[in-house]
Amino acid sequence: MKNAARTTIIVTTVIVGISAILFSNALGQRPSRPGAGQQSDSQLEKPPIAKDANEKRIFGVLENILKSQRYRNVPPQDGRFLRITAESMNAKNVIEIGTSTGYSGIWFGMALQKTGGKLTTYEIDAQRAATARANFKKAGMADIITLVEGDAHEEVKKLKSPIDILFLDADKEGYIDYLNKLLPLVRPGGLVIAHNINPRMADPKYMEAITTNPNLETIVRSGVGLTLKKQ
Ligand SMILES: C[S@@+](CC[C@H](N)C(=O)[O-])C[C@H]1O[C@@H](n2cnc3c(N)ncnc32)[C@H](O)[C@@H]1O
């Protein structure tokens, strides 16, 4: 193949790829995580459809967070998963380690508005915490979400109530400490959901703890570890 033709093919491929990413982001769907050539199940999904004006407003806040901020958040498909999980199990007490700017917290908040539950979320970085507080307010969730600013390894020691869902999305090497401290509070039938569970990022100590305990049932899908504390 001539050099000019090869260059044209490469340039076209790059343009088509970038367009696909921009288009999917505009719809609130991020491209799938699997490697080149692989298809993700979430490509079969469509963007969420607002049921009422409240949901519409919240989807707007979520979209703005993704558009305007530079910090890392879970992708929309994981946010939707968190909402569905919390709402369907009628969760009343959700604990999140790693608030960042509040994106995943707002997905939980959508569920908790329906269940009458509460989210307590932990963030060590003051600037992210301030942004998250503002985002929770914009989403109309300031009354159901408590943001605790500080080192979660210390702060979670104060927790006492039974937990329906424990969501881990902070320092990866800290997951084992959070698990040791909080698993006793997770109610039977409750869940530990851990983000960034993949061969590159998962802490072997955490993986060992959640896959060898007969009281736990764990699966990993698309980088999310889902652990049931058996009844
Ligand atoms: C990946 S981000 C969380 C994203 C968030 N769950 C979302 O989807 O919007 C991880 C966050 O954990 C925070 N973090 C890291 N170590 C922490 C600690 N020891 N205590 C509290 N927060 C911590 C970081 O500052 C960062 O904002």
The ligand as an SDF file (V2000), in Angstrom:
LIG
                    3D

 27 29  0  0  0  0  0  0  0  0999 V2000
  -11.6540    7.8030   42.2940 C   0  0  0  0  0  0  0  0  0  0  0  0
  -12.0010    9.1200   43.3460 S   0  0  0  0  0  0  0  0  0  0  0  0
  -13.6560    8.8190   43.8570 C   0  0  0  0  0  0  0  0  0  0  0  0
  -14.6570    9.0340   42.7520 C   0  0  0  0  0  0  0  0  0  0  0  0
  -16.1000    9.1100   43.2380 C   0  0  0  0  0  0  0  0  0  0  0  0
  -16.5160    7.9000   43.9120 N   0  0  0  0  0  0  0  0  0  0  0  0
  -17.0320    9.3670   42.0840 C   0  0  0  0  0  0  0  0  0  0  0  0
  -17.2930    8.4480   41.3070 O   0  0  0  0  0  0  0  0  0  0  0  0
  -17.4860   10.5080   41.9340 O   0  0  0  0  0  0  0  0  0  0  0  0
  -11.1210    8.7020   44.8080 C   0  0  0  0  0  0  0  0  0  0  0  0
  -11.1930    9.7540   45.9140 C   0  0  0  0  0  0  0  0  0  0  0  0
  -10.7770    9.1650   47.1350 O   0  0  0  0  0  0  0  0  0  0  0  0
  -10.1590   10.1850   47.9150 C   0  0  0  0  0  0  0  0  0  0  0  0
   -9.3470    9.5410   48.9450 N   0  0  0  0  0  0  0  0  0  0  0  0
   -8.1480    8.9030   48.7840 C   0  0  0  0  0  0  0  0  0  0  0  0
   -7.6980    8.4570   49.9810 N   0  0  0  0  0  0  0  0  0  0  0  0
   -8.6240    8.8120   50.9160 C   0  0  0  0  0  0  0  0  0  0  0  0
   -8.7270    8.6320   52.3180 C   0  0  0  0  0  0  0  0  0  0  0  0
   -7.7830    8.0010   53.0200 N   0  0  0  0  0  0  0  0  0  0  0  0
   -9.8230    9.1080   52.9480 N   0  0  0  0  0  0  0  0  0  0  0  0
  -10.8080    9.7600   52.2440 C   0  0  0  0  0  0  0  0  0  0  0  0
  -10.7480    9.9690   50.9130 N   0  0  0  0  0  0  0  0  0  0  0  0
   -9.6800    9.4910   50.2490 C   0  0  0  0  0  0  0  0  0  0  0  0
   -9.3750   10.9700   46.8720 C   0  0  0  0  0  0  0  0  0  0  0  0
   -9.0510   12.2620   47.3480 O   0  0  0  0  0  0  0  0  0  0  0  0
  -10.3110   10.9590   45.6680 C   0  0  0  0  0  0  0  0  0  0  0  0
  -11.0890   12.1270   45.6170 O   0  0  0  0  0  0  0  0  0  0  0  0
  1  2  1  0
  2  3  1  0
  2 10  1  0
  3  4  1  0
  4  5  1  0
  5  6  1  0
  5  7  1  0
  7  8  2  0
  7  9  1  0
 10 11  1  0
 11 12  1  0
 11 26  1  0
 12 13  1  0
 13 14  1  0
 13 24  1  0
 14 15  1  0
 14 23  1  0
 15 16  2  0
 16 17  1  0
 17 18  1  0
 17 23  2  0
 18 19  1  0
 18 20  2  0
 20 21  1  0
 21 22  2  0
 22 23  1  0
 24 25  1  0
 24 26  1  0
 26 27  1  0
M  CHG  2   2   1   9  -1
M  END
$$$$
